[in-house]
Amino acid sequence: MPKVSVIIPTYNRAKYLCEAIDSVLAQTYKDYEIIVVDDGSTDDTKKVLAKYGSSIRYYCQENSGIAVARNVGISLSEGEYIAFLDDDDIWLSDKLKVQMKYLEKNSDIDLVTSRAEIIDSEGHLTGGFKPSKFYATDFEGLLNSNFIVVPSVVFKKKILSKVGYFDEKLRCCEDYELWLRIALKGKIYFMDQVLVKYRMTPNSLSKDLIKLYTSGIYIFKKLDRICNSRQKQLIREMMSGVRYRLAKEYFKKKHIGKFLVNYTLSKFIK
């Protein structure tokens, strides 16, 4: 049984996928399995993966979204720990060694994350880092800023029995929503060192802000049902700000009805 299950969801990223997988195979820590979940790719993904043979476990599904793909990977996993790697990102060679050493020495920690260095579409360093800053590693700190970069994460699989898997209704921010639930029930540790190269392409920079803010409101409403009174107040303040930003986006697009609804709701924290 492997200690760590490395889950790589992929969709039409044959151009980058091998580099991601190779960065796992180059790890100095070797007690892992690699599960690649192909979310219905229509490019050469299956063809480029053929060379890996039994080095990876390959599963192909109909296109269902990244939350579903990650959940499928978790359900197939055999490891005590789960690590995620997006199909266009890269791990530094000691990534798993450093994080597993910490986790095995600190049994109270459920999830460990790290800083990532940003690369562009061609793999060149941009000089940027994610996160650029972070607050605290508790629920309130994470609520203020999502400092967790998906490919930097390693966590105990058993924490999912307390908090559940990724919310498959979300097509945006599904990772942030899960980290928040983990922060409510467990402990997170942030390693202030670069262990990941995180690729940012022009497409990843031009986000659909309406989709982003709508997902945020859904997440805050969901959390409001499971948090204590202090946390509820913070969540509602955050939701007010997100509704205001959503209203501005609807106004730009001349959706006046939706602008009025969200602008009005942004002024009331109940």
Residue, then its C-alpha position, 0 to 999 in steps of 0.5 A: m500500500p502506498k503512503v501517498s496517493v498523488i492525484i492528477p486530474t487532466y483535461n486537454r493538457a497533453k502539452y503539459l501533462c508529461e512534465a507534471i508526471d515526470s516531476v512526481l517520478a523525480q521525487t526523492y520520496k518514493d512511497y507513492e502512487i500516481i492516479v491520472v483522472d482524464d476528464g474526457s480529453t479530446d486531444d492526445t492525452k491518452k496517447v502521451l500517457a501510454k509510455y508510462g505503463s504501470s508507473i501510473r494508474y489511468y482512469c478516463q471519464e466523461n467530461s464532468g468537471i474538476a471536482v468530480a475528477r478529483n473525487v474519483g481520484i480520491s475514491l480510487s486512492e489507496g494511500e493514507y495521504i492525498a496530494f494533488l497536482d494539476d496537469d500543468d504544474i510542477w513539483l520540486s524534487d524534494k516536495l513530498k520528502v519535506q512535507m511528509k517528514y513534517l506530517e509524520k513528526n506532527s500528528d496533530i496536523d491534517l493538511v500541509t501546504s507551501r509557497a509556490e513560484i509562478i511560471d508562465s505558459e512556457g515554463h519561465l519564472t515570472g518572479g511572482f509567488k503564490p500566495s503573495k501573503f497569508y494571514a493565519t492558518d486557522f479558519e478565519g485566516l483562510l477566510n480572509s485569503n485563500f493562501i492554499v495553492v492546490p498542487s502544494v497540498v498534502f493531507k490526511k485522507k481520513i479528514l475527509s470522513k469528517v468534512g466530505y469530498f469536493d462539492e461537485k455542484l461547484r465549477c469554480c473555487e471547489d478547492y477553496e470550499l474544501w480547504l475551509r471545511i478542513a480548517l473548521k474540523g482540522k489543523i493546517y500548516f503553511m510551509d514558507q518555502v517554495l516546493v511547487k512551480y505554479r503555471m499561470t497562463p493568459n486564460s487563467l488570468s482572465k477569470d469569469l468574475i461573475k462565475l467566481y463571485t457567484s461561487g463565493i456566495y454559494i460557499f458562504k451560504k453553505l458555511d453559514r449553516i455549519c459555523n458558530s455565531r462569530q464565524k457566521q458574522l465574519i462570513r456574512e460580512m465577506m458575503s456582503g463584499v462579494r455581493y457588492r462586487l458581483a453587483k458591479e459586474y452585473f452593472k457593467k454587463k447591463h443586467i440591471g435586475k441582477f445588479l439591483v438584487n445583489y446591490t440591495l443584498s450587499k447592504f444588509i448583514k443579518 
